[in-house]
Amino acid sequence: MNEKQINIIKEKLDIELSAEQILAFQKWEELFLNYNAHTNLMSKNEVPNLFEKHVYDSLSIVLWKGFEKFKTGGKLMDIGTGGGFPSIILALTFPDLTVIANDSRQKKTKFLELAKENLDLKNLKILYGRAEDFPRENANIVTFRAVGKIKDIFPLVKTHAAQGGYGFFYKAKDVQTEIDEALASYKNLKSPEIVPYSLPVDVETTRNLVIFKL
């Protein structure tokens, strides 16, 4: 992570990283790029936008005011984490948040294990396998990023979220149809909170955080 990127997350997300965290992010980036060179965690075309479209996007959870009460002592489960977005990024940034990273693809979880060991991420737990096959984690927040339609994956929120917990979906600009489908599919589901934001890139990249409370 370079100085420009450090300033972006400080100015836009009000996150100030310690010197130790900055070094950890730089080590993580080296690990990620080296691993991605031989095992596909991310499309090679996406690598130049690693910070803007993946690291920054993962950290945008802080734009939801409800996150504040969970970042110290809370538990977050990231289902379908892939290369660790947002799981590893959040574990690095918020050491007092317990993060559970789940993916059903072993090549992904092997990288997560490598990162956990090399970065000494004591707050990171890794689950390899289908999320529905694991016992309830009772997470305060269950996150999904680039996984699928809300109505199709919402049952996993109910499987792993604590009572009164949240289903948290990172979504693109046009998300209302997905929200309407989810509301029509699940009885007693209330309309979500929606937090729009933009990525720090030159082209228009409006995205939405969609948060359902159980």
N, C-alpha and C positions, 0 to 999 in steps of 0.2 A: 504494500500500500504506500503510495507516494504522498508527498506533501499536499498536492492539489486534492487528492481523494480524501485525505484526512480532514482538510478544510471543508470539503463539500458535506460530509456527514456531520461535522460540527455545526455548520451554518444552517443546513436544511433540516437536519434531524435532531439537533441539539444533543448529539452524542460526542462526548470527549473521551478519546481513548488514552490510556496511560502509555508510557514509553514501552512497558512490557507487552501490552496488548498490540501495539504497532509492530513490534518485532515478531510476535506470534502470528499476526496476519501475514507478514512478509514470508515467514516460514511456511504457513499454510499455502500461500499462493505458489511457492516453489514446489511444494509437494503435489499440489493439484495439477500444475502444468506438466510436471514430469510424469505423473501417473496417466494423465489424459493423452500424453504423447503415444502411449502403447495400449491403453485401455480406454474405450470411449465413455467418458463421463459427460461430455458436452461436445456438440458439433464444433469442428475446427473453425467454422465461420463465426461462431459465437465467442470464441476466446478473446478477440480484441475488445469485446464489450463485457468482459468478466466482471469488472467492478460495477459499471453503470447498470447493467441489466440483471445482474444476479446478486452481487454483494449488497449494493444499495437497495435493490428491490426487497431482499430478505429483511433488511434493517427497517424498512418502511413500516413495519408493525408498530413502531413507536409513535406513529402518527395517530394511532387509535388510543385515545386517552385511557381506556380501560386497561391497557397493558401495564401501566405504571404500578398498579397494586400487586402485580404478579412477578415482576422482574427480580424481586428479592424474596426468595422462599417459595415461589410458585413452581408449577410443573407444566411443561409444554410437550405435547407429542406431535411430531411431524411425520405424517403418513405419506409414503411415496416420495421420500426426501431426495432420491437420486444421488447426485454428487455432494449433497449436504446443504441444499438451499431450501429452507432457511436454517436447518438444524445446526450445522457446524458454525455458521456465521453468528447465530444467536448465542450458542454456547461460548464462543470466544469473547463476545461482547458483554454478556451478562453472566459472570461466574457464579452468581447466587441463584440463578434460575436452573432448575433441573430440566434437561432436554433429552427427550427420547426420540431417536432417529430410527425410522422404520422404512425398510424397502424389501421387496421380494426378489430383487436381482442381486445375486451374490457379488458380481463384479463391482457393484456400487458399495455394498456394505464392507467389502474388503478395504476399499479406500477409506471409509469411515473409521474402521478399526486402525488403519495406519495413521490417520490424522489424530485420533484419540490418543494413541501411544506416543507419537512424536511431539504432540502439543500438550500432553499431560492434562487432558480435558476430563477432570474428575467428575464434572457435572453432566457428562454425556453418557447416555446408555444407548446401546445399539441393538435393534431387533431385526434379525434376518428372517423373512417369511411373510406370509399374508397377514395383514393386520387383524383380520377377523378370526384368526386362529390363536391369538394371544389372549390371556385373561385381561380383564378391564384394568386399565392403568390409572383411572380416576384423575385424569389430567385436567387442570384448570382451563387449558386452551388446547384444541386439536387443530393443527394447521394443515392446509392442502395448497400446494403451489404447482401449477401445470400438471394436474393429475387427471381431472375429468369433470363432467357436469355435476353441479351441486346436488341435484336430486338423486343422482346415481351413487354418489359417495357419502351422502349425508348419514346413512345408517352407521358408518364407522365413527361418526361423532358420538352417536348414542352408545356405541360399544365401548368407547374409551374415555369419554368426558365424564367428569364428576358431576353430581347434581348441581345445577346452577352454573355449569361450565359453559364454554363457548366453542362454537365451530367457526373457524377463521379461514376464509378463502381469499387467496390472491388471484384477482381476476383482471381481464382486459377491459377496455372501455365499455363495450356493449354487453352488459351483464343482466339487464332487466328481464330478458326472456328466461334465463336460467333461474333467476329468483322466483319468477311467477310459477315456473314449473315445480320448483321445490315447495312453494307454499301450497300449491294445489295437490301435491303428493303426500304431504304429511299433516295429519290432523293436529290442531293446536299449536302448530309452528307459527311463531310471530314474525312479522316483517323484520328484516335485519337492519342493522346500522351499516351505512355505506360511507366510506371515507375515500374520496378521490385524491389522487396524487399524480405526479409526473416524475419520470425518470430523468436524470441529469444528462440528457443527450440532445443533439441539435434538432432532431425531428420531433414531431408531436407524438408523445407516448403516454397519453392519459391512461391510468389504470385505476382499479378500485380495490379497496379492502372491504370484504363483505363479511359481516360478523353476526352470527345467529347466537342468541342466548337460549340455553335449554331451560 
